[in-house]
């Protein structure tokens, strides 16, 4: 798994409101676009400095396209990155206070220590 690339995706999508909304509405299209247009941009430098070797695995792509934070966590994505992005995308869908966060935690309650390695 390219934890670096998955975490870079989560981080950059969360930092750009329009991209966050795009990912919420069209996850598959956004993942494919981001992989094609932004994944290989080194430090957001000029296109001439792009690399070509970074790519998601099938499992990573599937989890990102499905908004599957449990699979992403199990693959080693950093939970703070998924949590902050999920808050931006899905908190509005819950009526009760902290509803999204509680749902996020509930879906991960089967995970026991030691947690997956989240180092990159």
N, CA and C atoms as a LAMMPS dump frame, in Angstrom:
ITEM: TIMESTEP
0
ITEM: NUMBER OF ATOMS
360
ITEM: BOX BOUNDS ff ff ff
-5.0000000000000000e+02 5.0000000000000000e+02
-5.0000000000000000e+02 5.0000000000000000e+02
-5.0000000000000000e+02 5.0000000000000000e+02
ITEM: ATOMS id mol type element x y z
1 1 1 N 0.836 -1.191 0
2 1 2 C 0 0 0
3 1 3 C 0.872 1.242 0
4 2 1 N 0.445 2.226 -0.717
5 2 2 C 1.112 3.514 -0.7
6 2 3 C 0.402 4.403 0.311
7 3 1 N 0.709 4.2 1.58
8 3 2 C 0.079 5.041 2.606
9 3 3 C 0.348 6.514 2.35
10 4 1 N 1.537 6.796 1.848
11 4 2 C 1.877 8.186 1.541
12 4 3 C 0.869 8.771 0.559
13 5 1 N 0.601 8.053 -0.525
14 5 2 C -0.275 8.587 -1.561
15 5 3 C -1.716 8.699 -1.071
16 6 1 N -2.179 7.705 -0.334
17 6 2 C -3.541 7.763 0.213
18 6 3 C -3.659 8.94 1.176
19 7 1 N -2.684 9.092 2.053
20 7 2 C -2.713 10.209 2.997
21 7 3 C -2.599 11.554 2.284
22 8 1 N -1.808 11.613 1.216
23 8 2 C -1.701 12.841 0.427
24 8 3 C -3.054 13.18 -0.2
25 9 1 N -3.752 12.17 -0.711
26 9 2 C -5.085 12.382 -1.266
27 9 3 C -6.018 12.953 -0.202
28 10 1 N -6.092 12.286 0.947
29 10 2 C -6.993 12.725 2.016
30 10 3 C -6.664 14.148 2.456
31 11 1 N -5.389 14.439 2.616
32 11 2 C -4.959 15.76 3.068
33 11 3 C -5.308 16.839 2.051
34 12 1 N -4.967 16.615 0.778
35 12 2 C -5.187 17.663 -0.216
36 12 3 C -6.666 17.868 -0.518
37 13 1 N -7.441 16.8 -0.521
38 13 2 C -8.88 16.945 -0.773
39 13 3 C -9.539 17.7 0.379
40 14 1 N -9.093 17.453 1.585
41 14 2 C -9.667 18.128 2.754
42 14 3 C -9.311 19.608 2.796
43 15 1 N -8.242 20.02 2.15
44 15 2 C -7.772 21.403 2.226
45 15 3 C -8.359 22.316 1.163
46 16 1 N -9.18 21.777 0.283
47 16 2 C -9.722 22.56 -0.828
48 16 3 C -11.237 22.346 -0.887
49 17 1 N -12.005 23.344 -0.455
50 17 2 C -13.454 23.185 -0.316
51 17 3 C -14.123 22.628 -1.574
52 18 1 N -13.797 23.157 -2.726
53 18 2 C -14.407 22.685 -3.965
54 18 3 C -14.092 21.226 -4.232
55 19 1 N -12.883 20.829 -3.911
56 19 2 C -12.472 19.437 -4.109
57 19 3 C -13.145 18.526 -3.088
58 20 1 N -13.33 19.027 -1.878
59 20 2 C -14.054 18.263 -0.863
60 20 3 C -15.475 17.981 -1.333
61 21 1 N -16.134 18.993 -1.846
62 21 2 C -17.506 18.823 -2.339
63 21 3 C -17.551 17.907 -3.562
64 22 1 N -16.574 18.048 -4.412
65 22 2 C -16.5 17.176 -5.592
66 22 3 C -16.353 15.718 -5.166
67 23 1 N -15.49 15.462 -4.181
68 23 2 C -15.281 14.1 -3.687
69 23 3 C -16.553 13.561 -3.034
70 24 1 N -17.269 14.398 -2.326
71 24 2 C -18.529 13.975 -1.703
72 24 3 C -19.538 13.544 -2.774
73 25 1 N -19.654 14.339 -3.829
74 25 2 C -20.665 14.095 -4.862
75 25 3 C -20.251 13.048 -5.891
76 26 1 N -18.978 12.99 -6.223
77 26 2 C -18.498 12.081 -7.27
78 26 3 C -17.178 11.446 -6.832
79 27 1 N -17.247 10.517 -5.886
80 27 2 C -16 9.959 -5.361
81 27 3 C -15.161 9.229 -6.412
82 28 1 N -15.768 8.403 -7.229
83 28 2 C -15.011 7.654 -8.24
84 28 3 C -14.343 8.614 -9.227
85 29 1 N -15.101 9.567 -9.723
86 29 2 C -14.544 10.535 -10.671
87 29 3 C -13.449 11.377 -10.055
88 30 1 N -13.625 11.762 -8.805
89 30 2 C -12.625 12.584 -8.131
90 30 3 C -11.34 11.809 -7.892
91 31 1 N -11.461 10.564 -7.468
92 31 2 C -10.27 9.745 -7.244
93 31 3 C -9.511 9.559 -8.552
94 32 1 N -10.218 9.241 -9.635
95 32 2 C -9.567 9.047 -10.934
96 32 3 C -8.911 10.342 -11.411
97 33 1 N -9.616 11.477 -11.28
98 33 2 C -9.056 12.77 -11.685
99 33 3 C -7.827 13.112 -10.875
100 34 1 N -7.931 12.965 -9.537
101 34 2 C -6.824 13.316 -8.664
102 34 3 C -5.601 12.465 -8.981
103 35 1 N -5.817 11.192 -9.203
104 35 2 C -4.704 10.305 -9.524
105 35 3 C -4.028 10.741 -10.829
106 36 1 N -4.813 11.132 -11.796
107 36 2 C -4.295 11.55 -13.098
108 36 3 C -3.626 12.933 -13.039
109 37 1 N -4.236 13.859 -12.302
110 37 2 C -3.791 15.255 -12.341
111 37 3 C -2.907 15.703 -11.182
112 38 1 N -3.061 15.106 -10.024
113 38 2 C -2.363 15.64 -8.848
114 38 3 C -1.459 14.657 -8.118
115 39 1 N -1.681 13.38 -8.267
116 39 2 C -0.95 12.397 -7.461
117 39 3 C 0.55 12.478 -7.656
118 40 1 N 0.974 12.723 -8.841
119 40 2 C 2.398 12.703 -9.147
120 40 3 C 3.051 14.075 -9.155
121 41 1 N 2.328 15.07 -8.663
122 41 2 C 2.871 16.411 -8.552
123 41 3 C 3.705 16.471 -7.28
124 42 1 N 4.978 16.67 -7.426
125 42 2 C 5.882 16.706 -6.292
126 42 3 C 5.775 18.061 -5.607
127 43 1 N 5.337 18.057 -4.363
128 43 2 C 5.221 19.281 -3.573
129 43 3 C 4.473 20.388 -4.303
130 44 1 N 3.512 19.991 -5.125
131 44 2 C 2.698 20.94 -5.89
132 44 3 C 3.546 21.873 -6.749
133 45 1 N 4.665 21.364 -7.223
134 45 2 C 5.572 22.161 -8.043
135 45 3 C 5.053 22.216 -9.488
136 46 1 N 5.897 22.669 -10.374
137 46 2 C 5.504 22.789 -11.775
138 46 3 C 5.399 21.401 -12.423
139 47 1 N 4.604 21.307 -13.489
140 47 2 C 4.356 20.029 -14.15
141 47 3 C 5.639 19.37 -14.652
142 48 1 N 6.625 20.154 -15.03
143 48 2 C 7.884 19.588 -15.528
144 48 3 C 8.586 18.738 -14.478
145 49 1 N 8.234 18.925 -13.21
146 49 2 C 8.862 18.159 -12.14
147 49 3 C 8.008 16.994 -11.654
148 50 1 N 6.933 16.711 -12.363
149 50 2 C 6.074 15.589 -11.982
150 50 3 C 6.825 14.263 -12.081
151 51 1 N 6.382 13.321 -11.265
152 51 2 C 6.874 11.96 -11.346
153 51 3 C 5.782 11.129 -12.009
154 52 1 N 6.061 9.906 -12.322
155 52 2 C 5.056 9.072 -12.996
156 52 3 C 4.828 7.742 -12.299
157 53 1 N 5.484 7.477 -11.211
158 53 2 C 5.445 6.137 -10.649
159 53 3 C 4.419 5.936 -9.543
160 54 1 N 3.81 6.987 -9.006
161 54 2 C 2.865 6.823 -7.907
162 54 3 C 1.478 6.433 -8.419
163 55 1 N 0.869 5.473 -7.73
164 55 2 C -0.468 5.039 -8.1
165 55 3 C -1.108 4.338 -6.907
166 56 1 N -2.433 4.348 -6.866
167 56 2 C -3.153 3.607 -5.837
168 56 3 C -3.206 2.139 -6.219
169 57 1 N -3.234 1.277 -5.217
170 57 2 C -3.528 -0.129 -5.489
171 57 3 C -5.024 -0.236 -5.77
172 58 1 N -5.453 -1.369 -6.294
173 58 2 C -6.888 -1.591 -6.535
174 58 3 C -7.68 -1.419 -5.247
175 59 1 N -7.145 -1.975 -4.162
176 59 2 C -7.82 -1.908 -2.864
177 59 3 C -7.943 -0.474 -2.367
178 60 1 N -6.896 0.305 -2.513
179 60 2 C -6.923 1.712 -2.109
180 60 3 C -7.928 2.492 -2.947
181 61 1 N -7.874 2.293 -4.241
182 61 2 C -8.782 2.997 -5.145
183 61 3 C -10.23 2.666 -4.789
184 62 1 N -10.505 1.396 -4.579
185 62 2 C -11.859 0.957 -4.233
186 62 3 C -12.329 1.59 -2.92
187 63 1 N -11.468 1.604 -1.903
188 63 2 C -11.836 2.177 -0.606
189 63 3 C -12.071 3.685 -0.705
190 64 1 N -11.22 4.378 -1.442
191 64 2 C -11.4 5.82 -1.621
192 64 3 C -12.667 6.121 -2.407
193 65 1 N -12.923 5.363 -3.458
194 65 2 C -14.105 5.593 -4.294
195 65 3 C -15.396 5.246 -3.561
196 66 1 N -15.311 4.382 -2.56
197 66 2 C -16.493 3.983 -1.797
198 66 3 C -16.676 4.807 -0.522
199 67 1 N -15.799 5.778 -0.286
200 67 2 C -15.824 6.532 0.981
201 67 3 C -15.779 5.561 2.164
202 68 1 N -14.938 4.55 2.079
203 68 2 C -14.88 3.496 3.093
204 68 3 C -13.754 3.774 4.087
205 69 1 N -14.061 4.567 5.125
206 69 2 C -13.016 4.932 6.081
207 69 3 C -12.528 3.74 6.895
208 70 1 N -13.345 2.726 7.072
209 70 2 C -12.911 1.531 7.798
210 70 3 C -11.835 0.803 7.002
211 71 1 N -12.084 0.578 5.721
212 71 2 C -11.076 -0.083 4.879
213 71 3 C -9.806 0.756 4.804
214 72 1 N -9.955 2.071 4.69
215 72 2 C -8.781 2.941 4.641
216 72 3 C -7.965 2.825 5.923
217 73 1 N -8.634 2.812 7.081
218 73 2 C -7.934 2.655 8.359
219 73 3 C -7.218 1.311 8.409
220 74 1 N -7.91 0.264 7.983
221 74 2 C -7.308 -1.068 8.001
222 74 3 C -6.121 -1.17 7.048
223 75 1 N -6.12 -0.353 6.003
224 75 2 C -4.993 -0.31 5.072
225 75 3 C -3.841 0.549 5.593
226 76 1 N -4.083 1.305 6.663
227 76 2 C -3.026 2.11 7.264
228 76 3 C -3.133 3.599 7.012
229 77 1 N -4.243 4.062 6.424
230 77 2 C -4.427 5.509 6.259
231 77 3 C -4.527 6.154 7.64
232 78 1 N -4.046 7.375 7.749
233 78 2 C -4.054 8.035 9.053
234 78 3 C -5.494 8.384 9.446
235 79 1 N -5.947 7.943 10.624
236 79 2 C -7.342 8.169 11.018
237 79 3 C -7.702 9.642 11.207
238 80 1 N -6.766 10.493 11.56
239 80 2 C -7.086 11.912 11.704
240 80 3 C -7.387 12.539 10.342
241 81 1 N -6.715 12.064 9.306
242 81 2 C -6.968 12.598 7.97
243 81 3 C -8.342 12.172 7.468
244 82 1 N -8.702 10.913 7.685
245 82 2 C -10.048 10.498 7.261
246 82 3 C -11.103 11.193 8.111
247 83 1 N -10.883 11.292 9.403
248 83 2 C -11.876 11.908 10.275
249 83 3 C -12.147 13.359 9.896
250 84 1 N -11.111 14.147 9.694
251 84 2 C -11.354 15.555 9.37
252 84 3 C -12.035 15.715 8.016
253 85 1 N -11.662 14.876 7.05
254 85 2 C -12.319 14.941 5.741
255 85 3 C -13.761 14.466 5.837
256 86 1 N -14.01 13.411 6.583
257 86 2 C -15.377 12.902 6.744
258 86 3 C -16.256 13.927 7.46
259 87 1 N -15.708 14.643 8.425
260 87 2 C -16.479 15.703 9.082
261 87 3 C -16.892 16.747 8.047
262 88 1 N -15.946 17.165 7.222
263 88 2 C -16.255 18.179 6.202
264 88 3 C -17.304 17.687 5.211
265 89 1 N -17.281 16.401 4.894
266 89 2 C -18.197 15.882 3.879
267 89 3 C -19.538 15.408 4.434
268 90 1 N -19.542 14.82 5.633
269 90 2 C -20.739 14.104 6.065
270 90 3 C -21.396 14.586 7.355
271 91 1 N -20.754 15.487 8.088
272 91 2 C -21.345 15.938 9.348
273 91 3 C -22.737 16.526 9.129
274 92 1 N -22.935 17.205 8.023
275 92 2 C -24.223 17.849 7.727
276 92 3 C -25.362 16.845 7.52
277 93 1 N -25.029 15.582 7.306
278 93 2 C -26.051 14.562 7.068
279 93 3 C -26.648 13.993 8.353
280 94 1 N -26.115 14.394 9.497
281 94 2 C -26.563 13.868 10.786
282 94 3 C -27.268 14.962 11.573
283 95 1 N -28.393 14.605 12.2
284 95 2 C -29.166 15.576 12.971
285 95 3 C -28.642 15.759 14.395
286 96 1 N -28.198 14.678 15.023
287 96 2 C -27.777 14.776 16.414
288 96 3 C -26.347 15.302 16.521
289 97 1 N -26.039 16.003 17.617
290 97 2 C -24.68 16.502 17.823
291 97 3 C -23.676 15.346 17.82
292 98 1 N -22.582 15.537 17.172
293 98 2 C -21.518 14.535 17.038
294 98 3 C -21.993 13.237 16.383
295 99 1 N -23.103 13.294 15.676
296 99 2 C -23.654 12.092 15.048
297 99 3 C -22.698 11.446 14.073
298 100 1 N -22.05 12.248 13.247
299 100 2 C -21.115 11.701 12.268
300 100 3 C -19.913 11.08 12.964
301 101 1 N -19.386 11.758 13.96
302 101 2 C -18.223 11.256 14.67
303 101 3 C -18.545 9.953 15.404
304 102 1 N -19.732 9.879 15.998
305 102 2 C -20.133 8.656 16.693
306 102 3 C -20.322 7.504 15.703
307 103 1 N -20.892 7.801 14.543
308 103 2 C -21.049 6.784 13.506
309 103 3 C -19.683 6.315 13.007
310 104 1 N -18.78 7.248 12.806
311 104 2 C -17.411 6.938 12.377
312 104 3 C -16.758 5.972 13.375
313 105 1 N -16.873 6.29 14.66
314 105 2 C -16.282 5.447 15.706
315 105 3 C -16.977 4.091 15.797
316 106 1 N -18.282 4.088 15.678
317 106 2 C -19.049 2.846 15.76
318 106 3 C -18.612 1.854 14.673
319 107 1 N -18.357 2.381 13.497
320 107 2 C -17.933 1.517 12.382
321 107 3 C -16.532 0.956 12.583
322 108 1 N -15.767 1.587 13.468
323 108 2 C -14.407 1.112 13.761
324 108 3 C -14.309 0.366 15.094
325 109 1 N -15.441 0.144 15.755
326 109 2 C -15.354 -0.438 17.104
327 109 3 C -14.882 -1.888 17.12
328 110 1 N -14.809 -2.532 15.975
329 110 2 C -14.305 -3.903 15.913
330 110 3 C -12.774 -3.957 15.92
331 111 1 N -12.132 -2.824 15.719
332 111 2 C -10.676 -2.773 15.645
333 111 3 C -10.101 -2.787 17.052
334 112 1 N -9.152 -3.673 17.281
335 112 2 C -8.529 -3.784 18.593
336 112 3 C -7.036 -3.456 18.489
337 113 1 N -6.448 -3.163 19.612
338 113 2 C -5.008 -2.923 19.644
339 113 3 C -4.275 -4.209 19.305
340 114 1 N -3.16 -4.178 18.688
341 114 2 C -2.522 -2.975 18.168
342 114 3 C -3.19 -2.522 16.871
343 115 1 N -3.336 -1.223 16.722
344 115 2 C -3.941 -0.667 15.518
345 115 3 C -3.008 -0.88 14.323
346 116 1 N -3.562 -0.784 13.127
347 116 2 C -2.687 -0.868 11.948
348 116 3 C -1.633 0.223 11.99
349 117 1 N -0.497 -0.059 11.419
350 117 2 C 0.608 0.897 11.36
351 117 3 C 0.204 2.057 10.451
352 118 1 N 0.237 3.276 10.974
353 118 2 C -0.132 4.447 10.176
354 118 3 C 1.081 5.287 9.786
355 119 1 N 2.264 4.765 10.018
356 119 2 C 3.468 5.512 9.601
357 119 3 C 3.602 5.462 8.09
358 120 1 N 4.199 6.498 7.527
359 120 2 C 4.364 6.517 6.061
360 120 3 C 5.805 6.276 5.68
